[in-house]
């Protein structure tokens, strides 16, 4: 926690600034990786909370996009598949 406070003091930003934004600003996280990680976290959380719900609008939209092979459906499927691949690679180590 202290490192984040020090980084914020050096950058001259408010203490309420998100830690991720401060780290991104000094180059410790790449923007593309950061965005993908945020998207993946949202999807994992959304899928976990909506598991088994047949009438959920988000799940309906995602399944429709995947079935129609739209760019969004393709991206979401690929993002989740990459996560599964990375997890299985870590287990195999």
Backbone as ProteinMPNN parsed JSONL, in Angstrom:
{"seq_chain_A": "XXXXXXXXXXXXXXXXXXXXXXXXXXXXXXXXXXXXXXXXXXXXXXXXXXXXXXXXXXXXXXXXXXXXXXXXXXXXXXXXXXXXXXXXXXXXX", "coords_chain_A": {"N_chain_A": [[0.809, -1.193, 0.0], [1.972, 1.208, 0.707], [3.688, 1.748, -1.394], [2.005, 2.525, -3.44], [1.034, 4.925, -2.472], [3.392, 6.422, -2.478], [3.997, 6.485, -5.214], [1.816, 7.96, -6.157], [2.295, 10.373, -4.862], [4.687, 11.147, -6.087], [3.795, 11.448, -8.695], [2.041, 13.482, -8.347], [-0.714, 13.342, -8.058], [-4.122, 13.029, -6.857], [-4.875, 11.289, -3.784], [-7.057, 9.73, -4.046], [-7.027, 8.765, -6.585], [-7.181, 6.009, -8.761], [-5.246, 3.079, -8.13], [-4.421, 1.457, -10.268], [-4.456, 3.235, -12.415], [-2.412, 4.989, -11.724], [-0.195, 3.247, -11.8], [-0.305, 2.577, -14.471], [0.267, 5.025, -15.601], [2.987, 5.368, -14.988], [4.034, 3.412, -16.494], [4.045, 0.723, -15.731], [2.042, -1.012, -16.326], [0.686, -2.11, -19.379], [-1.518, -0.42, -21.53], [-3.248, -1.859, -23.28], [-3.139, -4.455, -22.207], [-4.135, -3.925, -19.669], [-6.775, -3.074, -20.204], [-7.822, -5.404, -21.4], [-7.613, -7.139, -19.208], [-9.404, -5.952, -17.402], [-11.789, -6.258, -18.856], [-11.926, -9.048, -18.964], [-12.107, -9.687, -16.236], [-14.61, -8.528, -15.677], [-16.285, -10.092, -17.356], [-15.874, -12.709, -16.314], [-16.867, -12.371, -13.716], [-19.509, -11.61, -14.292], [-20.449, -13.884, -15.66], [-20.205, -15.762, -13.635], [-22.039, -14.854, -11.673], [-24.399, -14.989, -13.066], [-24.825, -17.576, -13.774], [-26.704, -20.267, -14.904], [-29.028, -18.798, -15.2], [-31.703, -18.34, -17.272], [-33.169, -16.26, -18.34], [-31.689, -13.926, -18.377], [-30.698, -10.759, -19.566], [-28.044, -10.022, -20.381], [-26.698, -12.492, -20.661], [-28.292, -13.588, -22.644], [-27.779, -11.805, -24.761], [-25.011, -12.218, -25.129], [-24.946, -14.952, -25.838], [-26.433, -14.85, -28.173], [-24.807, -13.192, -29.759], [-22.531, -14.798, -29.953], [-23.563, -17.054, -31.255], [-24.328, -15.957, -33.7], [-21.929, -15.293, -34.668], [-20.77, -12.718, -34.526], [-18.554, -9.816, -34.459], [-18.318, -9.033, -31.759], [-19.196, -11.326, -30.368], [-17.249, -13.13, -31.222], [-14.949, -11.906, -30.141], [-15.43, -12.0, -27.347], [-15.622, -14.766, -26.927], [-13.03, -15.534, -27.702], [-11.505, -14.138, -25.809], [-12.273, -15.387, -23.393], [-11.476, -17.998, -24.01], [-8.701, -17.684, -24.216], [-8.083, -17.188, -21.559], [-8.772, -19.658, -20.383], [-6.872, -21.268, -21.667], [-4.468, -20.162, -20.688], [-4.752, -20.77, -17.98], [-4.759, -23.588, -18.034], [-2.204, -24.012, -18.986], [-0.688, -23.102, -16.867], [-1.325, -24.967, -14.921], [-0.221, -27.236, -16.005], [2.469, -26.847, -15.631]], "CA_chain_A": [[0.0, 0.0, 0.0], [2.815, 2.396, 0.788], [4.266, 2.021, -2.704], [1.014, 3.261, -4.22], [1.027, 6.3, -1.956], [4.616, 7.067, -2.943], [3.85, 6.729, -6.649], [0.86, 9.058, -6.319], [2.958, 11.606, -4.432], [5.638, 11.507, -7.141], [3.047, 11.891, -9.874], [1.3, 14.69, -8.001], [-2.146, 13.121, -8.236], [-4.882, 12.863, -5.614], [-4.801, 9.973, -3.162], [-8.231, 8.962, -4.464], [-6.795, 8.243, -7.93], [-7.075, 4.546, -8.756], [-3.875, 2.567, -8.163], [-4.131, 0.981, -11.619], [-4.184, 4.393, -13.277], [-1.072, 5.47, -11.358], [0.772, 2.293, -12.341], [-0.359, 2.724, -15.924], [0.931, 6.286, -15.921], [4.445, 5.228, -14.921], [4.452, 2.392, -17.443], [4.14, -0.629, -15.177], [1.025, -1.803, -17.007], [0.391, -1.659, -20.723], [-2.935, -0.085, -21.635], [-3.972, -2.944, -23.921], [-3.239, -5.534, -21.227], [-4.992, -3.442, -18.583], [-8.159, -3.096, -20.68], [-8.213, -6.809, -21.539], [-7.779, -7.705, -17.872], [-10.654, -5.416, -16.856], [-12.875, -6.914, -19.577], [-11.966, -10.442, -18.533], [-12.626, -9.702, -14.864], [-16.047, -8.271, -15.752], [-16.95, -11.254, -17.933], [-15.836, -13.817, -15.361], [-17.79, -12.056, -12.625], [-20.87, -11.637, -14.83], [-20.805, -15.27, -15.928], [-20.335, -16.451, -12.345], [-23.266, -14.438, -10.991], [-25.581, -15.275, -13.893], [-24.805, -18.981, -14.159], [-27.98, -20.948, -14.751], [-30.173, -17.927, -15.451], [-32.097, -18.424, -18.675], [-33.828, -15.043, -18.797], [-30.832, -12.769, -18.137], [-30.447, -10.061, -20.829], [-26.638, -10.067, -20.784], [-26.405, -13.835, -21.136], [-29.0, -13.735, -23.912], [-27.045, -11.036, -25.77], [-23.733, -12.895, -25.387], [-25.18, -16.191, -26.576], [-26.879, -14.446, -29.508], [-23.626, -12.694, -30.468], [-21.669, -15.945, -30.242], [-24.223, -17.905, -32.251], [-24.337, -15.249, -34.981], [-20.519, -15.065, -35.007], [-20.506, -11.289, -34.69], [-17.25, -9.473, -33.893], [-18.382, -9.042, -30.298], [-19.241, -12.716, -29.943], [-15.929, -13.695, -31.485], [-13.992, -11.334, -29.188], [-15.713, -12.524, -26.002], [-15.233, -16.18, -26.936], [-11.567, -15.594, -27.742], [-10.997, -13.659, -24.523], [-12.485, -16.439, -22.404], [-10.648, -19.146, -24.387], [-7.316, -17.374, -23.848], [-7.996, -17.348, -20.106], [-8.752, -21.095, -20.119], [-5.599, -21.779, -22.145], [-3.438, -19.728, -19.75], [-4.936, -21.524, -16.735], [-4.33, -24.96, -18.24], [-0.744, -23.988, -19.132], [-0.12, -22.943, -15.522], [-1.531, -26.227, -14.212], [0.695, -28.206, -16.58], [3.864, -26.538, -15.289]], "C_chain_A": [[0.858, 1.266, 0.0], [3.404, 2.759, -0.558], [3.293, 2.827, -3.557], [0.939, 4.716, -3.766], [2.242, 7.072, -2.452], [4.524, 7.411, -4.43], [2.919, 7.908, -6.887], [1.478, 10.387, -5.911], [3.943, 12.082, -5.496], [4.947, 12.021, -8.396], [2.274, 13.176, -9.617], [-0.197, 14.552, -8.233], [-2.811, 12.942, -6.874], [-4.735, 11.441, -5.081], [-5.99, 9.102, -3.561], [-8.102, 8.423, -5.89], [-6.577, 6.736, -7.841], [-5.616, 4.11, -8.886], [-3.488, 2.102, -9.566], [-3.773, 2.127, -12.555], [-2.791, 4.943, -12.981], [0.008, 4.552, -11.921], [0.83, 2.37, -13.859], [0.409, 3.963, -16.361], [2.456, 6.157, -15.89], [4.961, 4.064, -15.773], [4.587, 0.994, -16.897], [3.085, -1.564, -15.761], [0.851, -1.239, -18.411], [-1.104, -1.46, -20.841], [-3.746, -1.231, -22.228], [-4.182, -4.108, -22.945], [-4.208, -5.156, -20.111], [-6.468, -3.523, -18.986], [-8.655, -4.534, -20.814], [-8.463, -7.452, -20.182], [-9.074, -7.225, -17.232], [-11.859, -6.077, -17.533], [-13.04, -8.355, -19.112], [-12.522, -10.564, -17.118], [-14.139, -9.485, -14.85], [-16.792, -9.5, -16.263], [-16.983, -12.438, -16.973], [-16.831, -13.591, -14.228], [-19.248, -12.138, -13.106], [-21.32, -13.069, -15.082], [-21.015, -16.054, -14.631], [-21.673, -16.131, -11.678], [-24.53, -14.818, -11.762], [-25.665, -16.731, -14.333], [-26.151, -19.625, -13.881], [-29.203, -20.086, -14.968], [-30.5, -17.944, -16.945], [-32.637, -17.107, -19.213], [-32.989, -13.776, -18.574], [-30.495, -12.074, -19.467], [-28.991, -10.126, -21.296], [-26.278, -11.434, -21.34], [-27.081, -14.098, -22.483], [-28.237, -13.024, -25.029], [-25.717, -11.707, -26.118], [-23.929, -14.175, -26.183], [-25.645, -15.895, -28.002], [-25.695, -13.987, -30.354], [-22.688, -13.838, -30.838], [-22.261, -16.824, -31.339], [-24.195, -17.274, -33.642], [-22.925, -14.955, -35.484], [-20.233, -13.598, -35.35], [-19.12, -10.98, -34.132], [-17.234, -9.476, -32.365], [-18.388, -10.464, -29.766], [-17.9, -13.403, -30.117], [-14.918, -13.213, -30.454], [-14.189, -11.919, -27.791], [-15.299, -13.985, -25.911], [-13.722, -16.318, -26.894], [-10.951, -15.176, -26.407], [-11.126, -14.734, -23.449], [-11.652, -17.68, -22.719], [-9.188, -18.916, -24.024], [-7.106, -17.563, -22.356], [-7.93, -18.83, -19.746], [-7.421, -21.707, -20.523], [-4.479, -21.416, -21.171], [-3.537, -20.502, -18.44], [-4.455, -22.96, -16.904], [-2.819, -25.04, -18.414], [-0.082, -23.866, -17.769], [-0.233, -24.246, -14.733], [-0.533, -27.263, -14.71], [2.147, -27.972, -16.23], [4.342, -27.357, -14.121]], "O_chain_A": [[0.51, 2.265, -0.629], [3.605, 3.938, -0.85], [3.705, 3.71, -4.31], [0.796, 5.625, -4.584], [2.133, 8.245, -2.807], [4.923, 8.497, -4.849], [3.202, 8.762, -7.727], [1.219, 11.414, -6.539], [4.028, 13.278, -5.777], [5.45, 12.918, -9.073], [1.896, 13.877, -10.555], [-0.872, 15.526, -8.564], [-2.137, 12.73, -5.865], [-4.497, 10.505, -5.844], [-5.938, 7.879, -3.431], [-8.982, 7.698, -6.353], [-5.875, 6.252, -6.954], [-4.849, 4.694, -9.651], [-2.36, 2.325, -10.006], [-2.882, 1.993, -13.394], [-2.069, 5.322, -13.903], [1.01, 5.024, -12.458], [1.899, 2.24, -14.454], [1.115, 3.946, -17.369], [3.14, 6.785, -16.698], [6.155, 3.766, -15.78], [5.195, 0.143, -17.547], [3.233, -2.784, -15.691], [0.868, -0.023, -18.602], [-1.88, -2.251, -20.305], [-4.826, -1.543, -21.727], [-5.272, -4.674, -22.87], [-5.006, -5.981, -19.666], [-7.306, -3.981, -18.21], [-9.768, -4.853, -20.396], [-9.411, -8.22, -20.019], [-9.771, -8.007, -16.587], [-12.837, -6.416, -16.866], [-14.158, -8.824, -18.895], [-13.324, -11.456, -16.842], [-14.865, -10.157, -14.117], [-17.801, -9.907, -15.687], [-18.014, -13.096, -16.836], [-17.549, -14.507, -13.831], [-20.109, -12.671, -12.407], [-22.45, -13.431, -14.754], [-21.899, -16.907, -14.549], [-22.355, -17.025, -11.18], [-25.604, -14.954, -11.175], [-26.493, -17.077, -15.176], [-26.676, -19.544, -12.77], [-30.323, -20.595, -14.926], [-29.66, -17.597, -17.775], [-32.571, -16.86, -20.417], [-33.53, -12.67, -18.583], [-30.05, -12.738, -20.404], [-28.736, -10.27, -22.491], [-25.623, -11.528, -22.378], [-26.509, -14.753, -23.354], [-28.067, -13.575, -26.116], [-25.342, -11.757, -27.29], [-23.162, -14.455, -27.104], [-25.287, -16.616, -28.933], [-25.588, -14.347, -31.526], [-22.112, -13.839, -31.926], [-21.551, -17.28, -32.235], [-24.055, -17.975, -34.644], [-22.745, -14.435, -36.585], [-19.55, -13.29, -36.327], [-18.56, -11.798, -33.402], [-16.245, -9.877, -31.752], [-17.666, -10.778, -28.82], [-17.468, -14.168, -29.255], [-14.12, -14.001, -29.947], [-13.22, -12.29, -27.13], [-14.691, -14.398, -24.924], [-13.191, -17.129, -26.135], [-9.993, -15.789, -25.936], [-10.191, -14.964, -22.682], [-11.17, -18.346, -21.803], [-8.507, -19.837, -23.575], [-6.057, -18.048, -21.934], [-7.127, -19.226, -18.901], [-6.89, -22.563, -19.816], [-3.634, -22.255, -20.857], [-2.514, -20.853, -17.851], [-3.807, -23.499, -16.007], [-2.21, -26.038, -18.028], [0.971, -24.459, -17.536], [0.666, -24.586, -13.963], [-0.047, -28.081, -13.929], [2.987, -28.828, -16.509], [5.492, -27.223, -13.702]]}, "name": "protein", "num_of_chains": 1, "seq": "XXXXXXXXXXXXXXXXXXXXXXXXXXXXXXXXXXXXXXXXXXXXXXXXXXXXXXXXXXXXXXXXXXXXXXXXXXXXXXXXXXXXXXXXXXXXX"}
